[in-house]
Amino acid sequence: MYKEFVESGCTVRIINGMPDHVHCLFLLNPQKSIADIIKQVKGGTSHWINGNDMISDKFSWQTGYAAYSVSESQLEKVYQYIKNQKAHHLKLSFEQEYDEFVKLYQVNG
């Protein structure tokens, strides 16, 4: 995954996640759209996972994704959040976390 971000001209700060989702903090290449970057990352990682027979079934990503911009003042907070995913999800499931995010930021999903 790191390789795909770099090949797309994006500087990676951190990648971490859980078995059912991944968080990536990276600097967006201003020459590319977020859709282009995610397409490259998903396509490249799927190809690598399937080409190396890493799982018994064919791997594919879910259809959608979420992307958020982060102000410079919040980079360290987001970095620590991503770094501590395992501990964080001992407290909240992904669904609970998502529901809280939607309520807090009044996101229409």
N, C-alpha and C positions, 0 to 999 in steps of 0.2 A: 504494500500500500504506500509506504514511504516513497518508493521508487516512482510510482505514478504521479504523486504530487510534485516531486522534483522535476520529472520530465515535463510536467505542465508549467514549470516556472514558478512554483509555489514553495515558499520556505515553510517547513514543518516545525512547529513548536512542540507538539506532543500528539501521540495517537494512543488511545487506550479504550477499553470497553469491557463488555460482558459477553457471554455466549450469544445473546440475542440482539446486540447493538454495539455500535462503535462510535466513539467521539473523536473528532480530529480538530485540532487547533492549528490553523495555518494562515499564512499571509497570502491573500488572493493575488494572482498575477493580473495586473490591470489590463492586460491584452486579451484576457479570457473571461468568459462568463462562468458563474458558479455551475450552471448546467453542464458546460463543457468539461469542467474539472471533475465533477462527480461522475459523468459518463466515462471519462478516462480512468478514474480510480476504480469504479465498479467493474468496468470491462477488463481492465488489466489484472485485477486481483482474481476475478472469476476465472479468467483464462489460466492464470498461474496455479490456482488451487485445483482446477480440473485437470490441467496438464501434468500435475505432480501426484495425482490420485490421493489427495490428502483426506478425502472423505469417501465413504462407500457410494453415496448417491451423487448425482450431478449438483454442484453448488450453483446457486444464483442468489443475487441480492433481492430484497423486496423492491417493489416498483418505486416507491417514493423515498424522500429524504427530507430532512429539515436543515436549514442553514440560517445562521444568525451572525450579524456583524457584532463585533465586540470593540468597545472603546479602549484606547490605549491604557486608560486608568484601571480597567478591569481585567487586563491580560493575566496578571498573576493569580487573581481569584479564579478565573476560568481554568488556567493551567492546573491549579491545585485541585479543583473540582474533577477534572479529567484524570489526573494522576491518582486520585483516591476513589476510583469507581467501585472497587470491590467493597471497601468499607462503607461507602455511601449506600450501596444496594443491599447491604445487610439490614439497613433501616427502612428503605422504601423500595418497592418493586418499580420497574420501569413505568408501568401503567399509573401507579400512584404518583410518581414523580411528574409524569406528563400531565395528569389531571391538575396537579398543584400549579404547574407552570402555566397552563391555560387559564386557570382562575386568577393567578397573580398578575399576568400580563394581558388578560382579556383578549387572548388570541382566538380567532375564529378558525376552527379546525375542520 
